[in-house]
Amino acid sequence: MSALAHDGLAMTGRQLRRVRNTPGLAVLTQLMPINMLLFFGYVFGSALAMPGREYRSFLVPGLLVATAAGGLMNGMFQAAADTHRGVMDRFRTMPVSRAAVPLGQAVADLVVTTLGTIPLLLVGLAVGWRIEGGALDAVGALGLLLLFRFACTCVGMHLGLLTRSEDAAGQLGASSFVLPLLSDAYIPTDNLPGWLRTIAEWNPISAVTTALRDLFGNAPVPRGAAWPVAHPVAGSLAWSLALVAVFLPLAVRRYSRGG
Amino acid sequence: MTTTYAVLSEGLEKRFGAVHALRGLDLAVAGGTVCGLLGPNGAGKTTAVRLLTTLLRPDGGSARVAGRDLVREPAAVRSRIAVTGQYASVDGDLTGRENLRLFARLHRVRGPAARAGELLEGFGLTEAADRRASTYSGGMRRRLDLAASLVRRPDVLFLDEPTTGLDPASRHHIHRAVRKLRADGTTVLLTTQYLEEADQLADDIALVDRGRVAHTGSPAELKALIGSYAEAVVADPDALAKAAAVLDQLTSKEPVLDRARNAVGAVTTDPTLTLPRLVRELDAAGVPLLDASLRQPTLDDVFLRLTGQPGAASVDSKEPVT
């Protein structure tokens, strides 16, 4: 276990140094959700039943979670790109813990995500979003957000190692854009037709978004929703932990098998 | 004295779908020696290295590397080997120094930063140390690859085509490093397309052909199998027949005429045939001799004879005798 911690830490350092050496990508990634906040918040917000500022408060948690769900695409892309790097084979011929590389990637991603969330939160504050609940609840909300990000990264890494192709990762990544659209991240699900509402409410993004809105005190838990949304904190934990439990071991196994 | 083998494989098999890449590879590399794995593209050299370095699992056969069983103790093998090659390389997004520090840390070397500094210095990379490895030239990149393999001294070092496509200065650098490693007791298994490189560096050569080791021996032994080429260049075309008769007698092989150059030559495996003797006999027979030579065969010749295919470097270096 201590070998895994040692190697995992070294691999986390590797990923963080790579981000530092190529900072442009990280900056661009952060601009996307901010643009969406301004675009959705002012353009769509004016057409919805919710008044503008209320919608923007509703939207910020949704965008936080949608961005976290981007871990799917990011994890996939990085893992697929990594399989073509000669350095992976060097790692495989070294006495390094098999789980260190995937774990290092996911942990480094968490560090980057944590820092990357700050600009979105600041812009959110500027357009009227507030933490309206307790401080402890807010910390809990951020914890749930990061756990969800970690889970999405695990799923992404496994898919990336499976396809081994950056092109495929790009295509799948582009289509993963619809996942938050099929959830309550941008709109309330109450008005959706029954079957669509069921799908949206069983989308893990909905559970986490609802939990964040609840813990930040931005919006109440909707009535009559499916279980993960009706019990958003438990639902978020269950979704995230289940995804990690299934996909992290799969990613580790994929990685050790190599090519 | 019994020889300890750093690499010992018996009947290694590997299939990729319908392709039978290795068909029972038997390889024995004595500890502390440099072994050159030579063969045409597709012969199975790289597959052999990937198996022996735990990157692939064999479908059959067995092997011990650095005294450990390849299949049952891959972790123990990994802690005793290092690999540099077309595939096992460095992270292009990290600087040279960051790469070496990472590998030193993963190998639990004390003072990873100091070790990285030492290696950068030793491989002439100090100036480029803080640039991303992806900006390195081919030669610098290969030197960094090799340095990365040496953060902790391995028992067995695998070099897969370490100098393919490199300029002479970088090749020289790599050759010097290999000689130094051998002097320090590291066993080196080298695959190469350059017969000349194997000739210069290897104690033993294993010729790989169609997934098997076709022949093993020292470069000198392999050349002795082929024999030398005795040749006489005469002043007058009418003397060719006389010279051919002398060569026929000396070598017991059919002499080959090259009328364009007024030359005649024959292959000989007779160790008592020296150049002075060749000249004396031709002179005694009254041959108007302009030039005489007794050329050692190159590994290209060996390669061609033993596998029926020219080596990669042989295409323009061969002198056709017609």
Interface residues (C-beta under 8 A of the other chain):
Chain A: H6 D7 A10 G13 R14 R17 R18 N21 T22 R85 G86 V87 D89 R90 F91 R92 T93 M94 P95 V96 G258
Chain B: T53 T54 L55 A75 R78 S79 I81 A82 V83 Q86 Y87 A88 S89 V90 D91 G92 D93 L94 T95 E98 L102 F103 R105 L106 H107 R108 R132 A148
